[in-house]
């Protein structure tokens, strides 16, 4: 058997219908490579292992869970990486999809890691704390729209798929959960300088209640700061607006 580790944010799915629903949200093609993040006790892993014609790997930090998975699902032997996802190297040479019931305490960090790997990760299906899922999927003009929304939607189409009741887990978490799917855009908006773009977005949302002219005054020429767009707040700007603004940064 295994133990649940609160330090790792472990809440394991026990509802088999929900497990299958999450796996079915992953569009499968023959020969595709798939990485599961945080398989835990194998709730969705066992269904992923049954998919024919794919290459599968999983990354799991908890050594006890690695031993449990290898003993319970012999087909997973040789396919487990016993490391933190945040520190592991690229698991495949080519394109691969990512799926998982992501540990909620590092789910935002996981998505920033995905951004680092965006050229190799065309598809992500993940379960998050509901509020985080809503932030990732939020459109401009929404109070949930923020840094994570803009940075991910620059490269991915985000779909808010469905919510997962607390009773589907052991132990039941104290937060709501939701599953989203990210599909990489074929032609993302061209960003000349990714570092500047990220700085712009983080600075804009750092004082999200203020007109952009205030937080962004150090990033633009004084004359350009008189443009009407700087009278708006960060959440009013589309991803395309941020891309356009980034081209005028000092």
C-alpha positions in Angstrom: 0.0 0.0 0.0 1.0 3.7 0.1 0.6 6.7 2.3 -0.8 10.2 1.4 1.8 13.0 1.8 0.2 16.4 2.5 3.6 18.0 1.9 3.3 17.0 -1.7 -0.3 18.1 -2.0 -1.5 14.6 -2.6 -5.2 14.0 -3.2 -5.8 10.9 -5.3 -8.7 10.5 -7.7 -11.0 7.5 -6.9 -13.9 8.1 -9.3 -13.2 5.7 -12.2 -15.6 7.5 -14.5 -13.8 10.8 -13.9 -10.4 9.1 -14.5 -11.6 7.9 -17.9 -13.1 11.3 -18.7 -9.7 13.0 -18.1 -7.9 10.5 -20.3 -10.5 10.8 -23.0 -9.9 14.6 -23.1 -6.4 13.8 -24.6 -6.7 13.6 -28.4 -4.6 10.5 -29.2 -2.7 9.9 -32.5 -0.7 6.8 -33.4 2.9 7.1 -32.3 2.4 10.2 -30.1 4.6 10.6 -27.0 2.9 11.3 -23.7 4.2 12.4 -20.3 2.1 12.1 -17.2 3.0 14.5 -14.4 2.4 13.2 -10.9 0.8 9.8 -11.4 0.5 9.2 -7.7 -1.2 5.9 -7.2 -2.0 5.5 -10.9 -5.7 6.7 -11.1 -5.3 7.8 -14.7 -2.0 6.0 -15.3 -3.7 2.7 -15.7 -5.9 4.0 -18.5 -3.0 5.7 -20.2 -1.0 2.5 -20.2 -3.9 0.8 -22.1 -3.8 3.3 -25.0 -2.3 1.4 -28.0 0.3 3.0 -30.3 1.7 5.7 -27.9 5.0 6.1 -26.1 4.3 6.7 -22.4 6.4 8.1 -19.6 5.6 9.5 -16.2 7.5 11.7 -13.7 6.8 11.2 -10.0 8.8 12.7 -7.1 7.5 10.4 -4.4 9.8 7.3 -4.3 7.1 5.3 -2.4 4.6 5.9 -5.2 7.2 4.9 -7.8 7.6 1.5 -6.0 3.8 1.1 -5.7 3.2 1.9 -9.4 5.9 -0.6 -10.5 4.5 -3.3 -8.2 0.9 -2.7 -9.2 1.3 -1.9 -12.9 4.2 -3.9 -14.3 3.8 -2.3 -17.7 5.1 1.0 -16.3 8.5 -0.4 -15.4 11.2 1.5 -17.2 8.8 4.4 -17.9 9.0 6.2 -14.6 11.2 9.2 -13.9 11.7 9.5 -10.1 12.3 13.3 -9.9 10.4 16.6 -9.5 8.8 17.7 -12.8 10.2 21.2 -12.1 13.7 19.8 -12.2 13.6 17.0 -14.7 15.1 17.3 -18.2 13.1 17.0 -21.4 11.8 13.4 -21.4 11.6 13.1 -25.2 13.6 14.4 -28.2 10.5 15.3 -30.2 7.0 16.6 -29.6 5.1 15.2 -26.6 1.8 15.8 -24.9 1.5 16.4 -21.1 -1.3 15.1 -18.9 -1.9 14.9 -15.2 -3.8 15.5 -12.0 -1.2 18.2 -11.2 -0.1 18.7 -7.6 -2.1 21.9 -6.7 0.8 23.4 -4.6 3.0 23.6 -7.7 0.5 23.8 -10.6 1.4 27.3 -11.5 5.1 26.5 -11.6 4.2 23.5 -13.8 2.6 25.7 -16.3 5.6 28.0 -16.4 7.7 24.9 -17.0 5.4 24.0 -19.9 6.0 27.5 -21.3 9.7 26.8 -21.3 9.0 23.6 -23.3 6.3 25.1 -25.6 8.2 24.3 -28.8 8.0 20.6 -27.9 4.6 20.5 -26.1 1.7 21.0 -28.4 -1.0 19.6 -26.0 -1.7 19.7 -22.3 -4.6 18.2 -20.4 -4.5 19.0 -16.7 -6.5 19.0 -13.5 -6.0 22.1 -11.4 -7.6 23.9 -8.5 -10.7 25.5 -10.0 -9.5 29.0 -9.4 -6.2 28.3 -11.2 -8.0 26.7 -14.1 -10.3 29.7 -14.3 -7.3 32.1 -14.4 -5.6 30.2 -17.2 -8.8 30.1 -19.3 -10.0 33.7 -18.5 -10.4 36.2 -21.3 -9.7 39.9 -21.1 -12.3 41.9 -19.2 -12.6 39.2 -16.6 -11.4 39.6 -13.0 -9.6 36.2 -13.3 -7.6 37.3 -16.3 -4.0 37.9 -15.3 -0.3 37.0 -15.9 -0.8 33.3 -16.4 -3.8 33.9 -18.8 -1.8 36.2 -21.1 1.5 34.2 -21.1 -0.2 30.9 -21.8 -2.8 32.2 -24.3 0.0 33.8 -26.3 0.9 30.3 -27.4 -2.1 28.1 -26.6 -5.8 27.8 -27.1 -7.3 27.1 -23.7 -10.5 25.1 -23.2 -12.2 24.9 -19.7 -13.5 21.4 -20.0 -15.3 20.3 -16.8 -15.2 20.5 -13.0 -14.5 17.6 -10.6 -16.4 17.2 -7.3 -14.4 17.0 -4.1 -15.9 13.6 -3.4 -14.1 12.1 -6.4 -10.9 12.3 -4.4 -9.3 10.6 -1.4 -9.0 12.6 0.8 -11.5 15.1 -0.5 -9.7 18.4 -1.0 -11.0 21.7 0.5 -10.9 23.3 -2.9 -12.9 22.8 -6.1 -11.1 21.3 -9.1 -11.4 21.6 -12.9 -9.8 20.1 -16.0 -8.6 22.3 -18.9 -7.0 21.5 -22.2 -4.3 23.6 -23.9 -3.7 23.2 -27.6 -0.7 25.0 -29.1 -1.6 27.7 -31.7 -0.3 27.0 -35.2 0.6 30.6 -35.7 1.0 32.4 -32.3 1.3 36.2 -32.4 4.9 37.2 -33.3 6.7 38.5 -30.2 10.1 40.1 -31.0 11.4 39.8 -27.5 9.9 37.2 -25.1 11.8 38.6 -22.1 10.4 42.1 -22.7 6.9 40.8 -23.3 7.0 38.8 -20.0 8.3 41.9 -18.1 5.5 44.0 -19.6 2.7 41.6 -18.6 4.0 41.1 -15.1 4.5 44.8 -14.5 1.0 45.7 -15.9 -0.7 43.2 -13.6 1.5 44.1 -10.7 -0.8 47.1 -10.2 -3.9 45.8 -11.9 -6.3 48.3 -10.4 -4.4 51.3 -11.8 -4.4 52.7 -15.3 -1.5 51.3 -17.2 0.2 54.7 -17.5 1.2 54.4 -13.8 2.9 51.0 -13.6 4.3 51.1 -17.1 5.9 54.6 -17.0 9.4 53.2 -16.8 9.0 50.9 -19.8 8.0 53.4 -22.5 8.9 56.8 -23.9 7.0 59.7 -22.2 5.4 60.8 -25.5 4.1 57.3 -26.3 2.7 57.0 -22.7 0.1 59.6 -23.8 -1.6 57.1 -26.2 -5.2 56.3 -25.2 -4.4 52.6 -24.4 -2.5 53.6 -21.3 -5.8 54.9 -19.8 -6.9 51.3 -19.6 -6.2 48.7 -16.8 -4.3 45.5 -17.5 -7.3 43.2 -17.5 -8.9 45.3 -20.4 -6.1 44.4 -22.8 -6.2 41.4 -25.1 -3.2 39.2 -25.7 -2.8 41.0 -29.1 -2.8 44.4 -27.3 0.1 43.3 -25.1 2.0 42.0 -28.1 1.6 45.3 -29.9 2.6 47.3 -26.8 5.7 45.2 -26.3 7.0 46.4 -29.7 7.2 49.9 -28.4 9.1 49.2 -25.2 12.3 51.0 -24.4 
